[in-house]
Amino acid sequence: MGRIEDLETKLVKLSQEQVRTVDGVDLLNELAYAYSTIDVFRSQELTQRSQGIAQEIGYAGGRAKALWVTGICLFWQSRYGEALKLCQEALGIFEGCQDVSTRPRSTMS
């Protein structure tokens, strides 16, 4: 089984309550990133969901990662200005996070 299939399986096994946690948001963002170069629409669907949950539970790093992945999707759609704006917004949030593990390795990995 491939990476996306593994992540999809993990997501399906989570209850609604489990998805609405830091781990759930991280899983949604990881799956969104995996899709970002092959299905930007599925990726954006996942980032919208993770961003909403992250906002709801107060998880800034998760919200930033969702913005960053959305920026990647916009980049692949040649929407460079929008991509840059979201990645800069994500970077500002990441810089305010104490947990450096939530930060991506670069703005456009």
N, C-alpha and C positions, 0 to 999 in steps of 0.2 A: 504494500500500500504506500502511496506517495504522501508527501508532507501535507498537501491540501486535504487529502482524504482523511488523514489522521486527525487533523485539526477540526474538520467538519464533524467527524465522529465524536470527538471530545465535546464539541459544542452541543450536539444533539443530546448527549447524555446529561447535560447540566439542566437542573430545574430552573424555573424563572427566577427564583430567589438566588441561586448560585450565579446566574448570569449577571445579576445586579450587585456584584462585588468587584473588588479590585482585580481578583483573578479572572473573573468573567470578562471584564473590560480588556485586560491584557490578552486574553484568548481571542476576543473579537478583533483586536488590533493586529495580533500576529497573523490571523487568518486573512484580514484585509490586506496586510503587507504581502502575503504570499500570492494573493490574487492580483496585486497592483500592476504587474506587467503582462498578465494574460487575460484579465477580465476586469477592466476598470469600473464597470457598472456594478458588478458584485462587490468589488472592493469598496466603492463609495457607499453602497447600501450598508455594509458592515461598519464603516467608519461613522456613518450617521447614527447608527444604533449605539455604538460604543461611546461616541461623543455625548449623546443624550444621557446615557447611564452615568458616565464619568461626571458630568455636570451635576446630576441628581445626587450622587453620593459624595461629591466634593473631592474627586480624584483628579487633581490638576495634571499630573503626569500622563494619565490615560487620555485626558482631553487633548493635551498637546500632541501625543503620539497619533491620535485620530486626525488631527489637523495636518500633521506632517504627512501621513499616508494619503490623505485627500490631496495634498499638494503634489505628491508624486503622481497620482492619477491625473490631475489636471495637466501636469507636465507632459505625460504621455499622450494627452489629447491636444497638445500644442497650445495650451492655454497658459502661456508662460507667465504673464503678469499676475493672473489669479494664483498660480502655483507659488510664485515668489511671495506674494502677500500672505498666503496661508503658512508657508514654511517660516517666514519671519515672525508671524504671530506665534507659531509653535515654539520657535526658538526663544522668544521672550518668556513664554510660560516655562519652558525647560530651565531657563536660567534662574527662575525663581524657585524651582524645585530643589529640595534638599537631597532627594534620592537621585544620584547621578545614574543609577541603573535604568531609569526610565528614558534617558536621553538617547537619541539615535547616534550612531557613529559619525554621521555627517548630515548635512541638510538634504542631500540628494544621493542616497546610497544606491 
